[in-house]
Amino acid sequence: MALIVQKYGGSSVGSVERIQSVARRVYKTVQAGNSVVVVVSAMGKTTDGLVKLAHDISLSPNRREMDMLLSTGEQVSIALVSMALQEVGQPAISLTGAQVGITTEAEHTRARILHIATARIERHLNQGKVVVVAGFQGMVSTEDWEITTLGRGGSDTSAVALAAALRADFCEIYTDVPGILTTDPRLVAEAQLLDEITSNEMLELASLGAKVLHPRAVEIARNYGVPLVVRSSWTEEKGTWVISPQPIPRALINLEIARAVDHVEFDTNQAKVSLLRVPDKPGVAAKLFGEIARQNIDVDLIIQSIHDGNTNDIAFTVISSTLNRAEAVASAIAPVLRSDREAHEQAEVIVKQEIAKVSIAGAGMIGRPGVAAKMFATLAEVGVNIQMISTSEVKVSCVIDNADCDRAVAALRHAFEIEQSGSEGAAICSLSSLNAELPLTPNTYADPPTHYNGFVPQFGSNADAQTKGTQASSSVNLLPIPPVRGVALDMNQVRLAIRQVPDRAGMAAKIFGLLAHHNISVDTIIQSQRCRIIDGIPRRDIAFTIARMDTQAAMEILNVAATELGWGEVVLDDAIAKVSIVGGGMVRQPGVAAKMFEALAQHQINIQMIATSEIKISCVVAQEQGVKALQLIHAAFGLAGSEKIQVSV
């Protein structure tokens, strides 16, 4: 008998008929011999209606009272779902977050889960009842009984946290689409359903605006090895499994604010090639990386920064042994890439050997702007200057001088309290990220079910994993992994560029520390490779993207600090879109970036910024070209399916 947590969103319980349908599905699951905990959201648009009521009363509603108000929506749902289950003959009981024992930090409207006391749920399950839990909510303590809500995606977070605390066999997230798709079906009707996706890939897609799962829920699943499946509320299709690597053992205390960083990694086998003053026009990146791919040169990090005028800089890192070939390609192309503005402003190639990439990695850094800032500050404290920055939801990487690597790694391990294992070698290269992305079955506390509701869970490419999930990691079949699993579009970001930042250790720490102090998360970070001497000080530009809602606060903070810290103008561009490809299989596969860039170049879409991590490539383009860019890239990688996906509303 399996213990299953099922979560149903607002659309799934949006009417009496839909609640009755949910009850029948839950009853069928119990009849198959399973114990079930159900987590539900508020009905339909209830929460939106409550928010509107609050703002009709007050221009700035008190956050405590907002929690008191918003928590009522889920209480209506759990009572009705429990009644519907009882009507079909299934014993059930509804419980609020507080009654379940979900304890959170004291942050009204955006609390994180600290602990879940499972004794009451387990007692009701042992009595044969279905436990129906209000998602999205908890309490501060058993002394004050203050109600808190978890913020956006709170019901997903509640469900996966309960699955982790109960050591459930798996968690099902029921929604209005059949699973995880290669892109938004409202933008590409032929978006394809994925059978499975790794948690790291899902974290990236979720952070880029894919609304099927919230990153916090995926983070918990990854940290605790919870098998997770996304399915449609309206069909019996098997959905999409989210597969996590075997987790590092961790306590269920401070469940959502556990250690942010699990690993410090480094790679000393890298070199950097920079092209300065390349024309800011469509096709430049496609031409360069197309030839790089034809020479079978694998590229790790890519950044393209923006400057005043009509030129950009492009820099990329390669394995040291391929540097000569990469330099030859760049040098051959550079004379062709002449600025349209000034004929004498020819592209310049600069090569830097003996560099290292140091990275911090961990699912716990999601939504915590202070983690990256802490990394930058730590490097500054030991006098390590940062040459390139690459960020993702689960990793922040910095390119530094090779001579600084040992000092940087030691400082980062100390700062993030990471112990070096006795078996750890001198370097963990980027290939380690591939191993973390392999579709394994990491459930360390329960074998996955072999049969449930008419379908067999498919865990990874290894057939043995279907029946013996805990052994999959030792016998995984290394079949080819698709280089790109999904394409995402984020239209809710703006770009800030800080001109003439002094090029010295500690400046990144100061900039992003300031933003982190005001709880502003930074997404894509680009540090210019072009250095200019102004007033005897070498200076570079730094550009980055943030959420649109943080624009005014960030501009005020940075402009106030400009005089004290000695940088120049802060430039805002609020008409951008960021289109990204995500896939664990792009590691060590030359040509993936080139194909993305070529798809945009063929339709004269100019790339304003480029940023990469091991499993993600992002391009910033003009806002009005965002949807077209997504559609072109989705088609270029052959991700379309033969059937159109219907989204229920």
N, C-alpha and C positions, 0 to 999 in steps of 0.2 A: 504494500500500500504506500502510495506517495503522498507527501505533504506538498500542496500546491498553493501558491498565492496568486490570485487573479485580480487585476486592476481594470476597472471600467471607467472610461472618461465621461465627460458631461454629455456628449452626443449619444453615448450608449445607454444612458439612463434619462434621456431627455423627455420621455413621455411614459404614460402608463403602459402602453403596448411594449415599449422598449424595455422597461423595467421587468415586465413579465417574461420577455424573451431572455433577458439576463438570468432570471430565476430558473428558467428551464435549462439553460446551458450549465449553470452551476449544479443543478440537481442531477443532470446527466453525468457530470464529473464525479459527484459523490457516489452515484450508483455504480460507477466503474471501479469503486473500491478505494477512492482517494479521500483524504481529509483536505478541506478547503478553507482558506481565509480569503475573503473578498474585500478589496479596497475600492471605494467609489468616490467620484468627484461630485460636485454639486450638479443638479439637473440643468442641462442645456446651457443657457446664457444667464443662469441665476446669479453667478458671481458678478458679472458685468452689471446686472441690474442693481445689485446691492452697492457696488462702487458708485454708480450714478446717484443713488439715493443719498449716500454719504456726502457727495460733492454738491448735491442740491441743498443740503443742510449747512455745510461748512466748506469754505474755500480751501482750508487746510485741516482735514480731519485728524484728530488725535490717533496716533498709531495703535495704542492699546485698544481704543474703542473700535477701530477698524478690524482688529483681530476678533473682538467679541462679535461684531456684526458678520464678518465674512465666514466665520466658523459655522454659522447657522445653516448655510447652504448645504454642506455635507451631511449635517445632522438630519435634514429632511430626507436626503437620498438613502442613508443607511436604514432609517426606520421603514421606508417604503419597500426597499429591497428585502429586508428581513420579513416584512409582512407577506410579500409575494412568494418568498421561499416557503413560509409556513402554509400558504394556501395550496401549494403543490405537494404538501406532505413532508417537507424537509425541515426538521428542527433548526432554528437559527436564532441568533441574538445580535443586536446592533450595539456597537460600542464607539464612543467618541475617542479621539486621540488621547485625551487625558485618562479615560477609563481603561484604555489599553495599556497605558504606562509609557507613552512616548514622551520622554523628557528632552527638552531643547535648551539651547542657550537663551538668555534673556534679551532677544532682539525681536521686537514686535514687527510683524509683516515680512520678515526675512530671516527667520530663525533656522539654525542648523541642528540636526538631531544629535544628541549626546548619547542617549541610552534608551533601550526599550526593555521594560520588565515584561517578560513573556508568560509569567505564571498563570495569569487569568485567562489568556487566550488558550494556553495548553489545557487548562482545566475544562474549558468549554469544548475544545476539540475532542478530548477524551470522553466526553459525554455524548459524542456523536453530532454535535451542532456545527453548523457553518457559522463562522464568526465574521460579521460584516462591520468593517472598520471605516471610520471617517478619514479620508485622506486629507493631506494639506495642513494638518493641525497637530499640535501637541500641547504640552504644558511646561512651565518653567521649573516647578518643583512641587512636591507634595505638601509643602508648608504653605505656599501662597496660592497654589492652584490657578496661577495666571495662565490664560489661554494664549497660545502663540500660533501664528501661521507660518508656513515654510516658504511663501513666495511662489514665483512662477515655477510650474512643473512640480509643485509640492505633492500631488497625489502619486505621480510616478516615483518620487523620492520615498514617500511613505511605504509604497508597496515593496520596493526592492530592499529597503531597510528592514522591513518586517521579515522578508524572505531570508535575509542574512542573519537576523537575530534568532529566528526560529530554525535555522539550518534547513530550510525548505528544499525539496528536491529541485524545484525550479519556480520561476516567476513568469507569469503570462501578463503581458500588457495588451489589452484589447482597445482597438481604436477604429477610426473610420476608413482606414486604408488596409490592404491585405498584408502589410508588413513593411519592411524597409525597402525603399525603391531607389533606383539609380539617380533619380532627381525628383523634383517636385512635379507630380503629374498634372498640376494645373498649368504648368509652363511647357511641359513636354508630355503629350498624351500617351506616347509610347514608352514611357518610363518602365523599366523592367523590375520585377520583383526579385530580390536576392534571397537565396536559400539560407545564407549565413553571412555574417560579417564579424570581423574582430572588434573587440571593445575599443581598441585604439582608433580604428577607422570610424567607429560609431561616435566616439568622443569628438573627433574632428568634424564630422558631418553635423552632429548636434550643435556644436559651438558655432558652426557656420550658418545656422538658421533652419536646419531640418527639424521640423516640429514634432516628429513622431515620438521621440524620446528626449527627455531633458538631460543635459550633461551630468547633473548631480546624481541622477538615477544610474547612469552608466558608470560613473565613478565608483559608486558603492558596489555595483555588480563586479567591477574589475578588482577592487580592493579586497573583496571577500569571496571571489570566485563563484558568484551566484549565476547559474545558467539562466538565461533570459531569452524570452521569445516574444515577438511582437506579432499579433494576429488581428484579423478583422472581427468585429462584433457581429457581422452580418453573414459570414460564411463559415464553412468548416475547413477552409484551407489551412495548411500547416504553418504558414507565416514565415518569419525570418528569425533564426537563432543568432543571438549575440554571444560570441565565444570569447572568453577571457583567458589570459595566460595563468599558469598556476600562481596563486597569490603568495606573498610573504605572510606568514602567520601573524595575525594581529588581534588584539583584544576587541571586544564589542563595546568597550567604553570609549567615549568621545568618538562615536561612530562616524560622524561627518566632519570632525575637525582633527582627525588623526594626522600622522606625519605627512606633510605635504610632499616631501621628496624621499624617494626610496633608493635612488642610485645616483652616484656621480660617475660619469663615463668620460673617457678621453680617447682621442685618436691622434697619434703623432705622425701618421703616415700621409700627410696632406700637403698640398701646395696650392697657392692662390694665383689666379690670372685675372687681371683687371683691364678693362677697356674703358678709357676715359674719353669723354666728349663724343660719344656716338650720337647720331641724329635721333631726335625725338619724333619718330614717324613709324607707321606700321611696317612690319616685316623685318626690322633690324634683328630682334631676338630670334625670329624664325630662321633667318639666314645664318646667324652665328651658330646656334645650337643644332640646326639641321646638319651642318657640316661636321660639328663635333660628334653627332650621332653616327654619321656615315663613317667616321674614323673609329667607331666602336669605343669611344672614350666615355667612361662613366663619370658623371658629374654628381657631386654631393650637394653642396649648398649653392644657391643662385640668389643674388640680390640685384635689383635694378633700382637706382635712386634717381631722384628728380632734382634738377637745378634750374636756376634762372636761365632764361633764353630758350634755345631750341635743342639742347643737348642733354643727354643722360650719361650715367656711368653704369656699366654692367660688370659685376665681379662674380667669379665662381671658383669653387675648390674641386680639385681632382686628387686621385691617388698619386703619390710622388713619382711613381714609375711611369706615369703617362704624361707627366708635365711637358716634356719636350714636344710630344705630338700636339698637346693642347695649345702650347705657345705657338707652334708653327701654324695651326689653323687660325688662331686669333691674329697673328701677324699678317697672314695672307689676306684676311678679310678686312683688316683695319683700313688699308688705303682706299678701299671701295666705299667705306662708310664715311663719306665726307659730309660735313654740315651743309645744309641747304642755305644757311645764313651767311657763312664766311668760308670761302674756299681754303684759306690758310688754317682753319680750325680742324685739323685732321685728327682722327681718332688715334689714341696712343695706347700701347700695350705695356703693362707693367706686370712683372712676374715676381712673386715673393715665395721663396722656399723656406723650409724650416719653420713651418707654422704648426699649430696644434688646435684641435677642436675640443673644448671641454663642455660638458653638458650636465645639467641636472634633469632627472626624469622622475615622474611620479604622477599618478592620477589625482593626488590630493591637491595639486596646484590650481585646479579649475576654479575660476572666479575669485582667485585670491591675488590681487595685484601686487601685494607685498612680497611674493615669492621671487619674482624676477628682479625686483628692486633689491632684495636682499642678496641675490647672486652678484649683481653689479657692484653693490657696496662692499661685499666680501673681497672681490677681486681688486677693487680700488684700495682697500686697506692694506693689501700686501703689494701694492705698486704694479699691478698687472693692467696694461692697457688693452682695451677691446678693439679689435679691427673689424669684425663683422658680428652681427647678431641675427639669430634665427629663432623664431618662437613657434610653438604649437601648444595645443591644450595639455599635452603630457610631457613636454620637453622644452627647455630653453638651452640653446647652444651659443657659445661665443668662440670666435676664432682669435687666437692670441699667438704671441711668439712661442716657438718650441721651447726656448730656454726658460720660459715662465711656467711651463706645464706642471711640473712637480709641485711647485709652490702653490699654484692655483688649485690643483686637485686637493692637496692637503688642507688648504684653507676652506674650501667648499665642504669637504667631509666634516671638518670641525664645526662649521657654521650650521650645517643641517643635521648634525649628529648621526652621520653615516659611518658605521664601522667597516673597516676593510677586512674581507674574509681571507682566510689563509690560503684559499685556492685561487685568489684573484691574481691575474697576470699583470704584466706591465702596462697593457693597454686594452681597452674595450673599444673595438672599432665600430663603425656604423652598422656593420653586418649584424651586430647584436640586436639591433632594432628589428631586423627581419625575423630573428628567432622569436622575439616577443609578439610578432604579428602572425605567426603560423597558426592555422585554424586547429588548435588543440582543444581538448576537453578537460578543463582544469578543476572540475568539481571535487574538491578534496574531502568533503564531508558526506557525500551521498552519491551513489551511482545514479546516473540519469535513467529515467524510466525507459524500458524497451518498447512499450506500447501504451498509447494513451489516446482515447477518443478516436480511434480509427487511423492514427498516423504514427509513424516511427520517427522520433527526433533524429535529425541528421547532424552529427557533431563532426564538422571538419571533413577533410577528404579521406580520412582513414576509415574504412568500413568497420574495423574492429571497434572503433569508438562508439558505434551505435549500441553496443551491448556491454562494453567495458570501458566507460569513459575515463576512469581514473588511471588506466594504463596507456591511454592514447599517446601521452607525451613521450613514452619510451619507444614507441613503434610507429611514429607518425610517418605517413607516406608523403614524401616531398614532391607532390605533383605541382605543375606550374600554377602559380597564383596569378589571377588577372591583375595587370598593372594598375588599372583604375577601377574602383568599385562604385564610385559615385561622383556626381558633380553638384556643387552647391553655389547658390547665389546669395550674397548678403548686400542688401540695399540700405541697411540701417547704420552705416558707418560714415565717418568723415575723416579726412586726412589733415593732419597738422604737420607743418614743416618748420623746424627751428633752424634759422640760418646762422652760420658763422659760430658754431659751438667750439670752444677751445678744445683742441685735440690733446687731452691729457687724462690720465687715469682718474676716475671718479666722476666724470661728467654725466655718464649714463646713469650712474647711481643717484646723482642729485636730481636729474630730470624725472626719472621714473619713481624715485622715492617720494618726490613731491606729489606726483599723481596718485601713488599708492596711499599716501597719508590721507588723501581726500577720497579714497575708495573708488578711484577711476581705473578701470582695467584697460590695458593697452593690448591691441591685437598684433598686427604686422608692424615690425620695427625695421627700418632701413637706415644704415649708417653709410653716408657717402664715402666713396673711395678717393675722391678728389680733395686734395689738401691745398688750402690757400693760406699764404702768410699775410696777416693783416695786423698792423701795429706790432710787428715782430713776433706774433703768436700764430702757430699753425692752427688752422680752423677747418672744420668739416660741417656739413649739414646733416641733420638727423630728421627723418620723417617717420611718422607712425600713424596708425589708424585707431580710432576709438569709437565707442557707441555714440550715435547722434545725440542722444539725450544728455551726454556729458560735455557737449561742445562748449557751452558758455562757461561752465566752471573751469574747464581745462584752460581755455584762453585766458581767463582772469588770473589763474594761478601762475601760468608761464610768463605772462607779460609783467606781472609784479616781480617775479624772480629774475627777469632778464638783466636788470641793472646790476643787481648783487652778484650774479653768477657770470656775467660778461658775455652773454650771447646776443645775437641780433634779432631781427624781425621774426615774429611767429605768424606763419601764413596758413590760412584756412582754405580748404577746398571741400565744400559740402555737396558737390555734384558728382560723387564717385559711386562705383559699384565694385564689389570684390567677387570675382568668380574663381572657384577653386576646384581642383581635382584631388581626390583622396583614394589611396590604395596601398596596402602593404606590399603588393607585388612590384611596385615601381623601384624598390631598392635594387641596385646593381643591374638595372635594365636601361641601357642608353637609349635615348630617342623619345622617351615619354614627354619630357618638357618640350622638345622640338615639335612634336605632333600637336601639342596644345597651342604653342605659339603660331604654328603654321595655319591652324584652323582660324585663328583671329586675323592673321595677316592676309589671307585670301579674301577676306571681306572688309579689308581696310579698317579694322578695329585696332586703334593704337593702344599699346600697353604702357601705362604710366608708371607702374611699380611692379616688381617681381619679388616674391619671397618664397622660400621653400623650407620644408623640413624633410625628414626621411620619407614620410608617407603623405605629404601634401605639397602641392604647388599652387600658389595664389597669384592672380594678376589683378591689379587695379585698373579699371577702364572707366570711361565716361559713363555717368549714370544712365543716360538714355540708350546706351548700347549694352547694358547689363544682361537683359533677357535674351537678346540676340546672341551674345557671347556664350551664355550657358547652352543655348540650343545648338550652336555650332560645335562646341566642344563635346557635348553629349553624343552628337552624331559622329564626330571624328573618331571617337573611341569605340564605335559600334555598340553602344549600350542600349539601344532601343530594342524593345521586344515586339512580338508580332501582334499583341493584343493591347487595346487601350484600357487603361486603368480607370475605373469609375470611383470617384470619391463621394461617399455618402455624406449628406448634410442633415 
